[in-house]
């Protein structure tokens, strides 16, 4: 099998991929064409069907496995497939595990590291809250280790939520030592929980798409509700501590226009916003650079980073 990350300009391929998205669009001349996003475990690739009368075009929908005959070209620094023939693949022609993007890091090792940091939380209420999810709740742990952190922006792969959370927790741990005024227990707890709402915002793989609650509420509100529900089961949990923790979750995107219901009003919320934004932006650029093809050079405008980007000179 030719995985997506091994495709190069000029190749002619006949392979099976998962069709993540299918749309009928119009060219500038008003002619209809098919626009697809195809996926395997190494990533995704844009694909075009210029001849919609080709046999098999109407035989599949999004989330079907499709067999494609296509030429590989490069557009705006990224691979693109120009499909000549396509059909829905039959069961037995593919192995589903080959089509799930997976973290390059060991999930069990990441979770072990996360638990090690959680074990250093001293506040008894925050410790009981974190343990109730990350130590005692087996269903939550299974979902957390498998889930992605996003549909497509960053960490959009199996284990992505864990990898992103650990990255944020590591930075917050550093902040707590670099800036002693920070309440370390509060910041680490907020970092551990900041994106748990994504377990309900996004469906599981292979769909990995927004749920109704994800569209209507978003992971910030969902996560705050999840924490609030669990806090109510812990006798004597201080109201002020609960409010500060929930504020960190509500403010972790930093700005109202970025989806935060509140802007950071306490030091820990500000630190969490910086850590979350740093890890997300770094991964966004890393994924863009890894998906680039050709020699080192400018890759064009990246809408997520709002700038032209290029690989660093390797000499």
Secondary structure, 3 states (H helix, E strand, C coil): CCCHHHCCCCCEEEEEEEEEEEEEEECCCCCEEEEEEEEECCEEEEEEECCCCCCCHHHCCCCCEEEEEEEEEEECCEEEEEEEEEEECCCCCCCHHHHCCECCCCHHHHHHHHHHHHCCCCCHHHHHHHHHHHCCCHHHHHHHHHCCCCCCCCCCCECHHHHHHHHHHHHHHHHHHHCCCCCHHHHHHHHHHCCCCHHHHECCCCCCCECHHHHHCCHHHHHHHHHHHHHCCCCCCCHHHHHHHHHHHHCCCCCHHHCCCCCCCCHHHHHHHHHHHHHHHHHHHHHHHHCECCCCCEEEEECCCCEEEECCCCC
